[in-house]
Amino acid sequence: FPVAPEVEDEGKTLQLVESYLQNFYNLQKDRHPHLRSHGENPLNTKLKEMQLFFGLEVTGKPDLDTLEVMKKPRCGVPDVDQ
Amino acid sequence: YVFTPGNPKWKRNNLTYRILNYTPKMRRADVDEAIRKALSVWSNVTPLTFQKVEDKEADIMISFAYRDHRDNSPFDGPNGQLAHAFQPGEGIGGDVHMDEEEAWTKDGRGYNLFIVLAHELGHSLGLSHSNDPGALMYPTYSYTDPNEFLLPQDDIDGIQAIYGQSNTAVQPTGPVTPEACDPNLTFDAITTLRGELFFFKGRYMLRKHPARTETELNFISLFWPKLPSGIQAAYENVERDEILIFKEDKYWVIEGYDVLPGYPKPIYGLGFPKTVKRVNAAYNDEATGKTYFFVADRYWRYDEKKKSMDHGYPRKIVSDFGKIGRVDAAFQKDGYVYFFHGTTQFQFDPRAKRIVRQMKSTSWFNC
């Protein structure tokens, strides 16, 4: 109460976020979705969609609250239409 | 609630199901019971019926599967994805797949098979994920004791919008997820805990940290899986760093995340007469070490050092706490006692022995 946040490896975090959004938010598989320079990054767009669904602060960034939700056990059916 | 895109639904109300295999982690009879109970969650609130079949194709085929199980949606091993199900339709439509690598149980350890199955069957019937955190169709797992489970109203509304109401004379209703800023919100119990406030309501608690603006909504079972829902009174004993939780004629003592062994115990061990069936509210006065228990229109005072009720009690609440006749919940903070009755809150000054302020019950949530 409250639990101290764990220090996360940045690469692992990005992998978790990409995998989660691909599984449940129809993020298209792309070698480097976070490195695109034109228009809004699809990863950020999907992240915002996920944050909105779960009532989190919509930042488009994988903050601690967002990562906490992503790590929770869940149903394998996507939250959005594929 | 959310419908599956395209609004798929079964054209018939009499559906069949088949159990293709069993998990070795549970007794077959317990798996059968979990499936029967999960189906009844939906049949109780709609005109749908489910008939078990063997050795032939059923509308809903239920199986335990391992990793890649040839449906283009491989499981990922322990934790993560627990199960998935397909929308109503021919062939694979309606089928439920459970990840064999999960720790399936019939209770609160690991993952409760009944809870997960009931959720998946919602998909089999045409519901998508709800963003109501209290709904069964919310995508993340949270444990509820199957014996206490009531289908939340959000799910009832969703499934009835697809299949209509149940044929029973009295329509079932379910619990609604509390919202901190609902002006009609009332509380079952409230306690301080290490500087935070915990407001109990049904199977939820609203957690308010003084330094954070937002209020967190959690299931009670997330922190304390052994506690029941519908807690009726709670108080913190700061000196012992414990909270005591009351429901009906029992109480539990909690230290951090742990419910102490040997609990629940009967409240009569604290000195209540057998005529007392439940405690409505309680708070501990840090300065004196006395705990005040509120039962109907009376209150008792308990000496935490002597571990006995003080003489001369019960007394009428109205005699010593002004116009506060009955109390739903109470806590002490910064020298004041806060009493809750319905949607009203009274701030009581124990030194002056009078009510100094009257507020809405939700005043703590920055609404």
Interface residues (C-beta under 8 A of the other chain):
Chain A: F1 P2 N23 F24 F53 F54 G55 V69 K72 P73 R74 C75 G76 V77 D79 D81
Chain B: P5 S73 F75 N79 G80 Q81 L82 A83 H84 A85 D99 Y111 V116 H119 E120 H123 S128 H129 N131 P133 P139 T140 Y141 L193 R194 E196 H209 G256
